[in-house]
Amino acid sequence: MSETRTGVAGGGLSPDQLREAIASVSSPDTVESPFGRLEFFDGVPRPDTVTTAYDALDLMRGVEVFLTAVPGASLAAMRRGLRAAGVTSPHVIGLTDPRANSNSVNLTPNTETTYGTTFLDLREWGPTVIEAPPESLCVVDDFWFRYVADMGIAGPDHGQGGKYLFLPPDHHGDVADGYFTFRSPTFTNWVVLRALGGVPAMRQTRIYPLSQAAAPEHNRFIDIADEIFSTVHANDFTFFEEVAELVQEEPTEALDAERAGQLAAIGIVKGQPFAPDDRMRAILSRAALIGAGLSRVVAYAPRDPDAALYGSWKNAFVGGSHEFLRAGARLLDARTQFHYLATVVTPAMAHAQVGAGSAYAYTIHDSDGELLDGARTYRLHVDPHPPAKNFWSVDVYDTQTRSLLQVPSTIWPALASSTGTLQANDDGSYDLYFGPTPPDGMESNWVETIPGKSWFQLFRLYGPLQPWFDQTWRLNEFERLDQGASEGSYPHPNDPPGP
């Protein structure tokens, strides 16, 4: 006689095992959740629970869209801002002459480099040529902020200058010879230009439709350094409108099905208007606030061990991959961390090489673990022989906008070894100061901060050398010089609760 019903033979479940199996696949009649109580009748949701559950799903998906779509929203906002500044077509190239400053709201630019920028419109122009200047560092990213190509020193022309051809996603037919050719998944592409020769070298850049290659028109260069505009994505409901604009313009194939599904779940679908009703609009407004808050957490306090450099210092590019991949898995928090703070995606930034590219580190804490406070004065001691082939710099940013801190004393809130104005100590080290007022006699080594505001900085090494990578040379912590509490101070996480 078979005993499979009792589990003794045949591998079936015993009565106790069957009861355990049923219990594990069943739901209790009441489930407490962060969204409210969920109530069921024998596993079937009661009417009020259906409403609560869909509100919860829409909120969660709205938050998830914020976290995953920050890259796209960032470039939608970038294009809008540059258009306001006069960069209205690929024919127009905006320059920061002589260098970027704090007049506008832009994600963590440096103040040491002349930038050139425009957007390609491969739908309007079709195949498009960029003639990169020699000794340049130029990048093209697609409209979802994914890497397309390096041009110049990090590109296939190796800094000699070259002609690059960018094909739209719907291009069919022959490809012209004589170009470094790349096909983009999107019609819109962001172009970032930097040249070691500065503005004169940047003006050698040419961008034109391939159809005009025989007699290309000269580009128009405009100085946007002193224009006042914003290129930073929204942190409110408008964020979803920025993403919807992108989705309507680009091919459905430009995005993987999973992320497209997240967007569709909240009403962002190509070919359909994004018109949420009052209920959904309220939910997405809340989702944007939560998503922005979570983005600030992963940006300023990342928990991935690879985000830690040493002490309080953090890596801006976690994992060393411009695609934010590790062991075949997408590092979702790392992608949000980077794109919430910064722009430009290229392997040359994600994985710097000895003597080439650039390396980055940032912190929001002082040596006591407290948040940097604009009302206090700090010293950063930079040890002798900073390992930079070219130069090093410290730029100071507003923690709200992630843009250069706007202060009365200067439009360049930064210190750099390339300026020739820093005072070095006798041993070749430097003492840098950050606070509301400069130390006597050290004005050239000081960056002003604002009481009531926090701040952070990026320490950059251009052409990082081996001591940076093997950490035989390390950054020190920000040392607070005034010990009293200030109006803008923050509690230390380990402080006991107040009275």
N, C-alpha and C positions, 0 to 999 in steps of 0.2 A: 504494500500500500504506500502510495506517495505521501510524503509529509511536507510538500512544498508550502502548504498554507500555513504551517506553523514555523517555517523557516529552518527546520532541522535539516532538510535536504533540498537540493535544487537552488539554493541561494535566495529564496524568497524572504519576506519580512515576517518576523514574529508579530503577534498582536501588539506587544509593547512598542516594537519598532514602527509598526503601522500608525499607532496613535501619535508617536513622536513625529513621523513624517507628515501627518495631517496637520499637526500643530505648527510645524515649521513653515507650511505653505499657507496658513490661515492668518487673518488679521483680527486683532481685538476690536471690539465694538467702539472703543474710544482711543484715539491716538492724539497725544499732545504734540503740537508742532510749533515752530517759530511763527507760523502764519495764522495760528488759531487752532482750536480743537477740531479734529476730524472725527465724525461719527458715522457708524455703519450699522446696518441691520444684516447680520450674518454675512458680512463681507461686501454688502452692497451699499454704496454711499447714499446717505440721506440728502435731501435737496439742498440744504444749507451748505453741506460739505462739498457738493459739486461746485458751487460758487466759490467757496474758499479755496478749493483745490486749483481751479483754473486761474484765479487771481495769483495764487502762489506760483504756478507754472509760468505764467506770463512774466511775473516779476523775476523769477530765476533766469528765464531765457533772456530777458532784457539785460540783466546784470552780466550774463555770460557773453552776450553780444558786445556789450561795452568793453569787456576785458579782451575779447579776441579781435575786435574791429578797430582798436586804437590805431594800428598802423594805417589803415585806410582813411579813417577820419582825419588823421594828422595830415595826410597829403591833400585831402579835399580842402582842409583849412589853409594849407600852405598855398595852394593854387589861388584860392579866393583872396588871400592876403597879398600875394604878388600881383594879381590883377589890379587890386586897389592901388598898388604902388606904381602901376604903369606897365608891368610885364604882361602884356595882353596877348602875345602870340609867340611862337618859337623864333620869330624874326627878331624879337626884342630880348636882350640879355641884360638882366639887372646886375649891377656891380656895387659892392660896398667899398667905396673909395674914400680913404685909404684902407679902412678895415671896418668890421662890424662894430656897432656900439649899442648902448642900452636904450636908444630912442624908441625902438619898436619892441613888440612882444614876439620873440622867436625862441624856440626850444634850444637851450644851452649852446649858442654859438660861441666861438672863441673870439677874442679881440686882437689876435695876433696875425690873422690871415685875411687877405682880400678874397672875398667870395664872389663868384659869378653864378647866376642861376637863371633858368627858364624852364618851361614845360614843353615837351614835344606833343604835337597833336597829329598822331599817325592816321587818324580817321580823315582829317582835313587834308593833310599833306601827302599821305601815302608814305612809301619808303623815304626815309629822311637821312641826310648825311650830316655828321658832325666832324669837322676838321679840328682835332685837338691840338693845342699849342705844345711846343716842346717843353720838357722839364715841368710837366704839369701833373696834378693829381685830380682826376676828374672821374665822376661816377654817374651812372644812369640807373635809377630804380624805377620799377613799374608803379602803377597807381595804387596797388595794394602794399606798397613799400617793400617789395622784394627785389633782390639784387638782379640786375640785368647785365651790366658790364662795367669794368674799369677801363679808363682811357689814360694814357700818359705813362708815368713811371711804373704804376702797378698793372698797366694794361699790356696788350700784345705789342704795342709800339715801343715799350720800354723807355719812354721819355723822349723818343726821337721826334715825336709828332706823327700823326697818322690820320687817315680817313676812315671813319666808322660809318657803317650803314645799318640803320635800324628799321626792321620790317614790321609792319602791323600784323596782328594775329590772324587776319583773314587774307594775308598775301599768298597768292598762287602764281606759279610761273617761274621764269628764270630769275636768277639772282646775279646782279652785275658783278663783274670781276674788279679787282683792284681795291677792295675794301675789307676791313675787318667787320664781319657781318654778324648781327645778332637779331633774333626774333623775340619780340616782347609779347607776353600774354595779354597785355592791355594796350589800348590806343593811346592813353595819356601816360607820359613818362616824365619823371622829374630829373633834371640835369643839374649837377653841381660841378662847378669849375673852380679849380685853384691852380695857380701857376707860381713857381718859384720866382719868376721874373716880375711878379706883381701885376699891376694894372696894364702896363704896356704889353706884356706877354698875353694877358687875358684877352686883349683886344685883337689878337691874331685868330681867335676862335671864329669859325664859320659854321653856321647851321642853315641848311637849305633843303628843299625837296630834291630828291634824286632827279626828278624831271627837269630841274634847272641846272644840272651839274655842268653843262657846257658854258653857262654864263651866270653863275650864282650872284644874287644881289648881296651887297654888303649888309651885315647885321647892324642894328641900331643898339648902342650900348647906353644905358641910363644909370645914373648914380642913385641908388636907393638907400644909401647909408643914413641920410638925414630925413628920409620919409618916415612918417609915423603910421604904422599899420600892425596888424596882428596876424600871425600864421599858426596860432595854437588852436587845436580843436576844442570844442565846447565841453563843458562838464555838466550840462543840463540837457533838457529834452532835445535841444538843437543838435546835439551829437548824432542822434539817430537820423536827422534830416541830412546831415553831412554824409553819413554812410549811404543813405538812400540815393543821394545824388550820384555817388560813385557807381552803385549797383545798376542804376538806369543806363549809365553811359557805356559800361564795359560788357564784354561777352560773358554769358553764363559760365563758359568753360574757364574763365579766368580765376574761378574760385572753386575749391573742392566742395563736394556735395554736402559734407558735414557742416561746414561753416555757412554754406548757402541755405541749408536747412534751418539753422539757428536764426538766420535773418528772416527767412520766410515765416517762421513761427511767430514773429512779432509784426508781420505785415510788410516787410521789405522784400519785394519780389520784382524782378525785372519785367517791364512791360505793364506794371500795375501801379497806380498812384499810391503813394504812402500817405494814407489819410486815416489815422487811428481815431476812433470815437473818443468821447470824453473819458470813459472808463479806462481805455487803453492808454490814452495820453497821460492820465494821472499815474498809472502804473509805470509807464516808461520814464516819466519825470522822476519818480522815486528810484527807479532802477539806475538812472544816470547818476544820481547822487551817491547811491551805494557803490556803483561800479567805480566812480571816481575815487571814493574813499578807499576801496580795496586796492585800486591801482596805486594810490599813494603809499599804502602799506607795503606792497611788494616792491615799490621803487625805493622807498627810504629805509625799509627794514626787511630786506629779502631774507628768507629763511633757508634757501638752498645753500648748502655748505660751499659750493663753488663760487658763490657770490662774495664770500669773505676773502679778502686779501691777507690782512693781518690786523691785529688791533681792531680799531673801529673802521678801518678803511675797507672799501668795497669795490668789486669789479663792476664796470658798467656793462660788459658783454660776458654773460655767464656761459661757460662751456666752450668758449672759443670757436663757436660756429655762427656764421652769419645767417644761417637758417634756423638757429636756436634748436639744434638737434643734439641728442645724446643717446647713444645706443639705439638709434632708430626711432626714438620717441621725441615728440615736440615738447620743448620746455616752455609751457604756457606762461608761467609766471615770469620767466626770463624774457620772453618776448614783450610782455606788458611792461616789465621793469625798464627795458631799454627804450621802447617807443614812447612811454609816458614822459621820459626825461630828455630824449635825444632824437636826432635825425641822422640820415645817411646810413645806408646798409651796404657794407662791402667787406669781403674777406680781409682786406688790408687793415680794417679797423678791428674786426673780430679776433684776428689772430696775428698780432704784430710779430715781426721778425727782428732779430738783432740788427740794429743799425738802420732799419727801414720802418716805414709806417709810423704809428703813434700808439702810445699806451696811456691808459686812463685809470684814475682812482678817485673816489669821492667819499666823503663822510658827512654825517649830520650831527656828530657828537664831539664833545671835548674830551680831555683826558680823564675826566671824572664820570664819563658816561652820560652827561647831560646834553640836551639839545643845544646847538649853537644859537645864541641869543643876541640879537642886534643891539641890545643895550649894554652888553658886556664887551670887554676888550680881551683879545686872545693873541698869543704869539705862536707861530709855527716855525720851529727851528728846522732848517733844511741843512742836512749834513754836507760836509765838503764833497766835491766831485759828484754832483748829481749825474746819473748815468744817461745823459742825452747827447747823442751825436750832434744834433742841431741846436736845440734849446729846450727849456722847460718853462711852464707857466702855471699860474693859479688864477682862474677866473671865478668870480663870485656871482651866485644866482639867487633869485627870489624863490623861496620854496613853494609859493602859491602858483606863480606863472611858469616856473622852471626856465625863466628868461634872465638875462643879465640884470642884476640888481640896480634899480634906479636910485641914485644918490645925488645930492647937490654938488659934490666936489668934482665929479668926473662922469663922462659918458663911457669911460673904459674902466670898469671896476675890476681891475686885474693887475697882476704883477708878473713880469716875464724877464727871463735872463737875457733875452734878445734886445731889450730896450736900451741897455747900457746905463740905466739910471739907478739900478739896485745897488745898495751899499753892502759890500761883502765884509764879513768878519776877517780878522787876521789869518785864521786858519782856512779860509776859503768857504766857510759855511755862511748861511744867511739867516737872519731873523726877520720874519715877516709878521706884520701886525694887522689886526682886523678889529675894528671897533668904531664907536661914534666919533672919537677924536684921535688925532695922531699922537704918538709919543714924541716928545721934544727931540728934534734933530733927526727923526726917522720918517719924515713925511714921504720920502721916496720909496719906502718899504711898507707903506700902509694902504689899506683899502677901507673906505668908510662903510659902516653898516648902520641900520636904522633901528632905533629903540622901538620895541613893540612888534618887530618882525623877526622871524627866524631867517636863516640863510644856509646855503650849502655851496660847495665849490667843486670844481674838477681840477685835479692836478694832472697836467698833461706833459708827457715827454715825447718830443719829436725826434725819431730815430733812437728809440730806447736801446741801451747797451746791456751786455750780459749781466752786470750786477743787479739790474732791475729784475731780470728773469730768475736768477738764482737767489735773489733776496739777500745778497751780501751787502746791499745798500737798501735801506728801508726808510719810509716816511715816518716822521714822528707824529705824535698826537697834538691837537690844538690845546695849548695850555692857557687856562683862564688866569688873567693877571689881576683882575679886581674880584675879590672874594665875596663881596656883599650880594645879597639877592636884589633883583631888579624887577621893575613892573612887568617886563616882558619875559620873565624867567619861566621855565617849565619845571614841573616836578621830576625828579629822577625816578625811574621805574621801581627802584628798590627802596625809595623813601617810605617811612611809615605813613599811614593815613593821617591827615591833619585833624585838629580837634573838631 
